[in-house]
Amino acid sequence: MSNAGKDEASPAARAAAKAKAKAAEAKSKKSGAKTGGSATRYRCVHCGHRFSAESTPSRCPACMRKGGLEEDTAGEAGRPAWLVPGAVLAAVALAAGGYAALGGGEKESRGSRAVAMEPLSSGELRDALRDADADVGERDLLAADDAIRALAEHAEGGDPLAQTRALMAHVRTRAEAGAFVPWSLTQPRELPVKHAAWAAGRLARDERTRLYPLELAAACASALREADVDAMVTEIWRFEGDRRPPDPSGYLGYFGVAVWPGDVGEGTPTIFDPYGGHDPEAAVENRPLTDPQAVAAALSIGAIHALVRENEPVRALERVRPALRLDRRAPYVRGVRGAVLLVSGGLEEGVREFEAARDIRPDGVRRNLLAGVFMAKGDVEQANRELAQALEAFPEYAAAHATLATIHLSRRETDRARSELQEAERIDPDLLQLRSLWAQYHLATGDPETAAELALEAVSERSWDVNTLLQAAQIFRAAGRYDDMRRQARRALELTPDDQQATFRERIRTLLGPTALERPLDEIPDDELDLEEDDEGLDLADPGGLQLGGDSSLLGGGGGGLLGDDDEAGPSLLGDDATLGGGGLQLGGGGGGGTGGLQLRQPGSRLQLNLGE
């Protein structure tokens, strides 16, 4: 029987195959987690899928191909195929392939000229941004409007510090009234980063807005300037006595306001925290920013928003490049650029950016991010070393405990993984990656149904996030829930930019198998799945395909070929000797003793004509 075109099945054949695969999937779901009793582990040589079955299967339940199944003697020994380092940066799970490389090395652009540590006018800021080739839309970060001027009326007092304290007291009163609410700062919010004037307007309303610390700091600095106080935005990365970092993400930053007793930049400033209300003496590690550096922070947040919320790595890179030109020493900017490069396929260059961020500031946040990157590279020992130092600096750093749980899962240390996940959940019950990690834990401990339900919850919370969808798809695949796998894979592809879809489609198939993007079987109407295999007759799903020609004939006599006996009036389409061949439908004769002759096959089809000898 011909094997020509066996991967180009006709729609009818594929429908029949899917119908048969439904039963195989149901069976695989029940037996997929079993490793004892009479179940045997199998591996598909076509797509690499591993599964358990109590009887010898004829078809892989993942890619639905017949043949190519072998007993899996090594599947339990290696690292689990479903395990991804989602505890730090979900995008790193795809770092080996990413969307598409964004090009080679970047040209080194001229940096901005030195800018004084003082408030700049709108024109001066515009000129500084243009000088650094960074005037790409954030020049109004600190611009004043009526909302800023209304906020400035609360900056009352006899000297700059007294005025600032009065303004901070007003902001904290508005926070208690519900004008804004603190949130986890572990991911970009749905709304893009806004300017100072927008944040000042939100302070006047009880809408429980999720503000970025940068937006609130910019609003306060701008209002103080309207009140003749030369305030600057400042980055804060540690408060005295805190056991967890103010910016656990490492990408969004945490910002306050710096005010000097005299001239700006002269002596030691007092650091105020409008977002969290810390005592001014508590911000022990901070860095006052020039106005262009504050713009760099806004561009950096815009870049991580484009990457994570909008799945636009090209646009993310377009925003982080000017941010880096404005502030090359900002570790959060280096981290965002590293994330963009990782997702875009630049693994080694991305790793260098994360290492540069750690070298600039070797704190717990940077070490936790780098640990996640080392996990993506498979360097578990180096990841563990970075995490040990991260947790020494911040013992109650929930994301670091989650990363450590990932390491334990990779080593099959499930008891220790459970302890770390419980600790992360105690510290931050809203930590977004917890559901995905608990799903991985339950999969590792032989409970695929609980794993799948947790993956569904993660998807419902982050339906906009490509990486969450793909992590869930991996869990569904391992749990034998192939329809759910295909739904998430197809949704992830829909969220991918059009110009990246071809590359991403291949990446998904590599990650999840060749049928990952096909229509889920349970979404196909029954009338499209009404082809049932008849053991006594035609099997359209047989990989050998539909063949015309052979030892038995359906058209014509046993030795008369396709047209029957020499009948000048034309062929007898159904001769008396019509039968079904053992290897599928066979038309024509082979009685002349030969198997050669002219063969015709329609392109894209498995239909083959064998004419003559």
C-alpha positions in Angstrom: 0.0 0.0 0.0 1.3 3.5 -0.9 2.5 5.8 1.9 2.6 8.7 -0.4 1.2 11.9 1.2 0.4 10.2 4.5 0.7 13.6 6.4 -1.6 15.2 3.9 -4.9 13.5 4.8 -8.1 14.6 3.2 -10.7 16.4 5.3 -12.8 13.3 5.5 -9.9 11.2 6.7 -8.9 13.8 9.3 -12.5 14.0 10.5 -12.5 10.3 10.9 -9.2 10.4 12.7 -10.4 13.0 15.1 -13.6 11.0 15.8 -11.4 8.0 16.7 -9.0 10.3 18.7 -11.9 11.4 21.0 -12.0 8.0 22.5 -8.2 7.8 22.7 -8.1 11.2 24.5 -10.7 10.1 27.0 -8.8 7.0 27.7 -5.5 8.9 28.0 -7.0 11.3 30.5 -7.9 8.5 32.8 -4.6 6.6 32.4 -2.2 9.5 31.8 -1.2 9.9 35.4 -0.9 6.2 36.2 2.4 4.7 36.5 1.6 1.5 38.4 -0.7 -1.5 37.9 -1.1 -2.7 34.3 -0.5 0.7 32.7 2.5 1.0 30.3 4.3 4.3 29.5 4.6 5.1 25.8 6.4 7.8 23.8 5.4 9.1 20.4 8.5 9.3 18.1 6.6 11.9 15.9 5.8 14.6 18.5 7.6 13.3 21.7 4.4 13.1 23.7 4.6 10.6 26.7 1.5 9.0 28.1 0.2 5.8 29.9 -2.2 3.2 28.6 -3.5 0.0 30.0 -3.6 -1.7 26.5 -1.4 -1.2 23.5 -2.5 2.0 21.7 -2.7 2.3 18.0 -2.5 6.1 17.9 -0.8 9.0 19.7 -3.5 10.9 21.6 -1.5 14.2 21.1 -0.7 14.3 17.4 -3.1 11.5 16.4 -0.7 9.7 14.2 -0.7 5.9 13.9 2.5 4.1 14.4 5.7 5.4 15.9 4.7 4.5 19.5 7.4 2.9 21.6 7.6 1.9 25.3 9.0 4.8 27.3 11.8 3.6 29.5 13.4 7.0 30.1 10.4 9.3 30.4 10.4 9.4 34.2 14.1 9.9 34.5 14.6 13.3 33.0 13.3 16.8 33.8 9.5 17.0 33.3 8.6 18.2 29.9 5.9 20.4 31.4 8.1 22.2 33.9 8.6 25.9 33.0 10.3 28.6 35.1 7.1 30.6 35.5 7.9 31.9 38.9 9.9 34.9 37.8 9.2 35.9 34.2 6.5 33.8 32.4 8.0 34.9 29.1 11.2 33.1 29.9 9.4 29.8 29.4 9.7 30.4 25.6 13.1 32.0 25.7 14.6 29.3 23.6 12.5 30.1 20.7 10.5 33.3 21.4 8.6 35.1 18.7 11.1 36.2 16.2 14.6 37.7 16.6 14.4 41.4 16.4 17.6 41.8 14.5 21.3 41.7 15.4 23.2 43.9 17.7 21.9 47.4 18.1 23.9 50.4 17.0 25.3 52.4 19.9 23.5 55.7 19.9 25.0 58.9 21.4 23.9 59.3 25.0 22.3 62.4 26.4 24.5 65.2 27.5 24.8 65.7 31.3 21.6 67.1 32.7 21.6 69.0 36.0 19.8 67.7 39.0 17.2 70.4 38.9 13.6 70.9 37.6 13.5 71.5 33.8 11.0 73.6 31.9 9.0 71.9 29.2 11.3 73.3 26.6 14.4 72.2 28.4 13.1 68.7 28.9 12.1 68.5 25.2 15.6 69.6 24.1 17.3 67.0 26.5 15.1 64.2 25.1 15.8 65.2 21.5 19.5 65.4 22.3 19.4 61.7 23.4 17.1 60.7 20.4 14.5 59.8 23.0 11.6 62.2 22.4 9.1 59.4 21.8 6.0 60.5 23.7 6.7 61.0 27.4 7.8 64.6 27.4 4.7 65.6 29.4 5.4 63.3 32.3 5.8 66.2 34.7 3.7 68.9 32.9 1.3 70.9 35.0 -2.4 71.5 34.4 -5.4 72.5 36.5 -5.4 69.2 38.4 -1.7 69.7 39.3 -2.4 73.3 40.4 -5.3 72.2 42.5 -3.1 69.6 44.2 -0.4 72.2 44.8 -2.8 74.2 47.0 -2.3 71.5 49.7 1.5 72.2 49.8 1.2 74.7 52.7 3.9 75.6 55.2 6.9 77.9 55.9 9.7 76.0 54.2 10.1 73.4 51.4 10.1 70.4 53.8 7.0 71.7 55.7 5.2 72.2 52.4 6.1 68.7 51.3 4.9 67.2 54.5 1.6 69.0 54.2 1.2 67.7 50.6 2.1 64.1 51.7 -0.5 64.2 54.5 -3.2 65.2 51.9 -2.2 62.4 49.6 -2.3 59.9 52.4 -5.7 61.2 53.4 -6.9 60.7 49.9 -5.5 57.2 49.8 -7.5 56.3 53.0 -10.6 57.7 51.3 -10.1 55.3 48.4 -8.7 57.6 45.7 -6.1 55.0 44.9 -5.2 51.6 46.2 -1.8 49.8 46.5 -1.5 46.6 44.5 1.0 43.9 44.1 3.2 45.6 41.5 4.2 42.2 40.1 2.9 42.9 36.5 1.9 45.8 34.4 -1.7 46.9 35.0 -4.2 46.9 32.1 -4.0 50.7 31.6 -0.8 52.0 30.1 1.4 54.4 32.1 0.1 57.9 32.4 1.4 61.4 33.2 1.5 63.4 36.4 -1.6 65.4 35.5 -3.7 62.3 35.0 -2.6 60.9 38.4 -3.4 64.3 40.1 -6.9 64.1 38.6 -7.4 60.6 40.1 -6.5 61.9 43.6 -9.6 64.1 43.5 -11.9 61.1 43.0 -12.8 58.1 45.2 -12.3 55.5 42.4 -9.7 53.2 44.0 -7.5 53.6 41.0 -4.4 51.5 40.6 -1.7 54.0 40.3 1.9 53.3 39.5 4.3 54.7 42.2 6.0 56.7 39.3 2.7 58.4 38.3 2.0 59.5 41.9 5.6 60.6 42.6 5.5 62.6 39.3 2.2 64.2 40.3 3.6 65.2 43.7 6.8 66.5 42.3 5.0 68.6 39.7 2.6 70.0 42.3 5.5 70.9 44.6 7.2 72.7 41.7 4.0 74.7 41.2 4.3 75.6 44.9 7.9 76.8 44.3 9.5 73.7 45.9 12.3 72.2 43.7 11.2 68.6 44.1 12.6 65.7 42.1 11.4 62.2 41.4 13.5 59.6 43.2 13.8 55.8 42.9 13.6 53.8 46.2 14.6 50.2 46.3 14.8 49.5 50.1 13.2 50.8 53.2 14.7 50.4 56.6 13.5 47.2 58.3 11.5 45.9 55.3 11.7 42.2 54.7 10.3 42.4 51.2 11.2 44.7 48.3 9.1 47.7 47.4 9.2 46.7 43.7 9.0 42.9 43.6 8.7 42.8 39.8 12.1 44.4 39.1 10.5 46.1 36.0 8.1 48.7 37.3 10.2 50.5 39.9 9.2 52.2 43.1 9.4 56.0 43.3 9.0 58.8 45.7 9.9 62.5 46.0 13.3 64.0 47.0 13.4 67.5 48.5 16.5 69.3 49.6 16.7 71.8 52.5 18.5 74.2 50.3 19.5 74.2 46.6 18.7 71.0 44.7 21.5 68.6 44.7 23.2 70.3 47.6 23.5 68.0 50.7 21.3 65.1 51.6 17.7 65.2 50.5 14.7 64.1 52.5 12.8 61.2 50.8 9.0 61.1 50.9 6.9 58.1 49.9 3.4 59.2 48.8 2.5 55.7 47.6 3.2 53.7 50.7 3.4 56.4 53.4 6.8 55.3 54.8 8.5 57.6 57.2 10.9 60.0 55.4 13.8 58.5 57.3 13.0 55.0 56.2 14.1 55.2 52.5 17.7 54.1 53.2 18.5 53.2 49.6 17.4 55.6 46.9 18.5 57.5 43.9 17.2 61.0 42.9 16.5 61.2 39.2 17.0 64.0 36.7 13.8 64.7 34.7 15.1 62.8 31.6 15.8 59.8 33.9 12.2 60.0 35.2 11.1 59.9 31.6 13.3 56.8 31.1 11.4 55.1 33.9 8.0 55.9 32.2 9.3 54.6 28.9 10.5 51.4 30.6 7.1 50.8 32.1 5.6 51.4 28.7 7.9 48.8 27.2 7.0 46.1 29.7 3.3 46.9 29.2 3.7 46.5 25.4 5.5 43.2 26.0 3.3 41.6 28.6 -0.1 43.2 28.1 -0.1 43.7 24.4 2.3 40.9 23.2 4.1 43.5 21.1 7.9 42.8 21.5 8.9 45.0 18.6 7.1 48.0 20.1 8.5 47.1 23.5 12.0 47.3 22.1 11.2 50.6 20.4 10.4 52.1 23.9 13.1 50.5 25.9 15.9 51.6 23.6 15.4 55.4 24.2 14.9 54.6 27.9 18.3 53.0 28.0 19.9 56.0 26.3 18.4 58.3 28.9 19.5 56.2 31.9 22.0 53.4 31.3 22.4 52.8 35.0 18.8 52.0 35.8 18.6 48.3 36.6 14.8 48.2 35.9 15.5 49.5 32.4 18.2 46.9 31.9 15.8 44.2 33.2 13.0 45.2 30.8 15.4 45.2 27.9 16.6 41.7 28.9 13.0 40.5 29.1 12.2 41.9 25.6 15.3 40.2 24.2 14.5 36.9 25.8 11.0 36.8 24.4 12.4 37.8 21.0 14.8 34.9 20.8 17.9 36.6 22.0 18.7 34.3 24.9 22.4 35.1 25.5 22.0 38.9 25.0 19.0 38.8 27.3 21.0 37.0 30.0 23.7 39.7 29.7 21.2 42.4 30.3 19.9 40.7 33.5 23.5 40.2 34.6 24.2 43.9 34.0 21.2 44.8 36.1 22.5 42.7 38.9 26.0 44.2 38.6 24.5 47.7 38.8 22.4 46.8 41.9 23.1 43.3 43.4 19.9 43.3 45.5 17.4 40.6 46.0 15.1 41.6 43.2 17.8 41.5 40.5 19.1 38.2 41.9 15.6 36.7 41.7 15.1 37.8 38.1 18.5 36.4 37.2 17.7 33.1 38.9 14.7 32.8 36.6 16.8 33.3 33.6 19.3 30.7 34.7 16.4 28.3 35.1 15.4 29.0 31.5 18.9 28.0 30.5 18.8 24.9 32.6 21.5 26.1 35.1 19.7 25.1 38.3 22.7 25.3 40.5 23.5 28.9 39.5 19.8 29.8 39.9 19.8 28.3 43.4 22.9 30.4 44.4 21.2 33.7 43.2 18.1 32.8 45.1 19.9 32.1 48.4 21.2 35.6 48.3 17.9 37.1 47.3 16.1 35.5 50.2 18.9 36.5 52.6 18.3 40.2 51.6 14.4 39.9 51.6 13.3 36.8 53.7 9.6 37.6 52.9 10.0 38.0 49.1 7.1 35.9 47.8 8.3 35.8 44.2 11.7 34.4 45.3 10.0 31.7 47.4 7.9 30.8 44.3 11.1 30.7 42.2 12.7 28.4 44.8 9.6 26.1 44.5 10.2 25.9 40.8 13.8 24.7 41.4 12.5 22.1 43.8 10.0 20.9 41.3 12.7 20.6 38.7 14.6 18.3 41.1 11.4 16.4 41.9 11.6 17.6 45.6 7.9 17.9 45.9 7.7 18.2 49.7 10.1 21.2 49.6 8.3 22.7 46.6 5.1 22.5 48.6 6.6 24.3 51.6 8.0 27.1 49.4 4.6 27.5 47.6 2.8 27.7 51.0 5.2 30.3 52.2 4.8 32.4 49.0 1.0 32.1 49.4 1.2 33.2 53.0 3.2 36.3 52.2 1.3 37.3 49.1 -2.0 35.4 48.5 -2.5 37.4 45.3 0.8 36.4 43.7 -0.2 35.8 40.1 2.0 32.9 39.3 0.8 30.8 42.3 -2.0 29.0 40.5 0.3 28.0 37.6 2.9 26.7 40.0 0.4 24.9 42.2 -0.8 23.3 38.9 2.7 22.1 38.2 3.1 20.8 41.7 -0.1 18.7 41.4 0.9 17.4 38.0 4.3 16.4 39.5 2.5 14.6 42.4 0.2 12.6 40.2 -3.0 14.7 40.3 -3.5 15.9 36.7 -7.2 16.8 37.2 -6.4 19.3 40.0 -3.5 20.6 37.9 -5.8 21.2 35.0 -8.4 23.0 37.1 -5.8 25.3 38.5 -4.5 26.0 35.0 -8.0 26.9 34.0 -8.2 29.4 36.9 -4.9 30.9 35.9 -6.1 31.3 32.3 -9.4 33.0 33.5 -7.3 35.5 35.5 -4.8 36.2 32.8 -6.6 35.5 29.5 -4.6 38.3 27.9 -1.2 36.8 28.6 0.2 34.6 25.9 2.7 32.9 28.3 0.0 32.0 30.9 -2.0 30.4 28.1 1.0 28.4 26.9 1.9 27.3 30.4 -1.7 26.1 30.8 -1.5 24.4 27.5 1.5 22.4 28.6 -0.3 21.3 31.7 -3.4 20.3 29.8 -1.2 18.3 27.4 0.5 16.5 30.2 -2.9 15.9 31.8 -4.3 14.4 28.6 -6.8 17.3 28.1 -5.9 17.9 24.5 -9.0 19.9 23.6 -8.2 22.4 26.4 -4.6 22.4 25.2 -5.6 23.3 21.7 -8.0 26.0 22.9 -5.2 27.8 24.8 -2.7 27.4 21.9 -5.1 28.8 19.4 -5.9 31.7 21.7 -2.2 32.4 22.3 -1.7 32.6 18.5 -4.7 35.0 18.1 -3.0 37.3 20.6 0.3 37.3 18.7 1.0 40.2 16.4 0.3 39.4 12.7 3.9 39.8 11.7 5.1 37.3 14.3 2.5 34.6 13.8 4.3 32.4 11.3 7.3 32.0 13.6 5.1 31.7 16.7 3.0 29.0 15.1 6.0 26.8 14.6 7.2 27.5 18.1 3.8 26.4 19.5 3.9 23.2 17.4 7.4 22.5 18.7 6.3 23.1 22.3 3.0 21.3 22.2 3.0 18.9 19.2 1.9 19.1 15.5 -1.8 19.2 16.2 -1.7 21.9 18.9 -3.4 24.5 16.7 -6.1 22.3 15.2 -9.7 22.8 16.1 -10.6 21.2 19.4 -12.5 18.0 18.8 -15.3 18.9 21.2 -16.0 22.1 19.2 -16.6 20.1 16.0 -20.3 19.5 15.3 -21.4 15.9 15.4 -22.5 16.0 11.7 -18.8 16.6 10.9 -17.7 13.6 12.9 -20.2 11.0 11.6 -17.6 8.9 9.9 -17.2 5.7 11.9 -14.6 3.1 11.1 -16.0 -0.3 9.9 -13.7 -3.1 10.8 -15.0 -5.1 7.9 -14.7 -2.3 5.3 -13.2 1.1 4.6 -10.9 2.8 7.1 -10.3 6.3 5.8 -8.0 7.0 8.7 -5.6 4.3 7.7 -2.2 6.1 7.1 -1.7 4.1 3.9 -4.2 6.3 2.2 -6.7 5.5 -0.6 -5.1 3.5 -3.4 -6.4 2.5 -6.8 -4.7 -0.7 -8.0 -3.8 -4.0 -6.5 -4.5 -7.7 -6.5 -8.2 -7.2 -6.0 -10.3 -4.8 -8.0 -13.4 -2.8 -7.3 -13.5 -1.5 -10.9 -13.2 -4.0 -13.7 -12.2 -7.6 -13.7 -9.4 -9.3 -11.9 -6.9 -8.9 -14.7 -8.5 -6.2 -16.8 -6.9 -3.1 -15.2 -8.8 0.1 -14.4 -11.1 -0.1 -17.4 -12.1 -3.7 -17.0 -11.9 -6.1 -20.0 -11.2 -4.6 -23.4 -14.4 -2.8 -23.7 -14.4 -0.2 -26.4 -17.7 1.2 -25.2 -16.0 2.3 -22.0 -15.2 1.1 -18.5 -17.4 -1.1 -16.4 -17.2 1.0 -13.2 -18.4 -1.7 -10.9 -17.5 -5.2 -12.3 -18.7 -8.5 -11.0 -15.5 -9.1 -9.2 -15.6 -5.9 -7.1 -14.1 -6.4 -3.7 -12.5 -4.5 -0.9 -8.7 -4.9 -0.7 -7.2 -5.7 2.7 -5.2 -2.5 2.7 -7.9 0.0 1.9 -9.9 0.6 -1.3 -8.1 -0.8 -4.4 -9.2 -0.2 -7.9 -7.7 -1.9 -11.0 -5.8 -5.1 -11.5 -2.5 -6.5 -10.7 -3.2 -9.9 -12.3 -0.7 -9.4 -15.0 2.0 -10.1 -12.5 3.5 -6.6 -12.5 3.2 -3.8 -10.0 4.5 -1.0 -12.2 2.8 1.2 -14.7 1.8 4.8 -14.7 0.6 6.1 -11.3 -1.3 9.4 -10.9 -1.8 11.2 -7.6 -3.7 14.4 -7.1 -1.5 17.0 -5.4 -2.4 17.4 -1.7 -4.4 14.2 -1.7 -3.8 10.6 -0.7 -5.7 9.4 -3.8 -3.5 7.4 -6.0 -4.2 5.8 -9.5 -2.3 2.8 -10.6 -2.8 2.5 -14.3 -1.6 -0.7 -16.0 1.6 -2.6 -15.3 
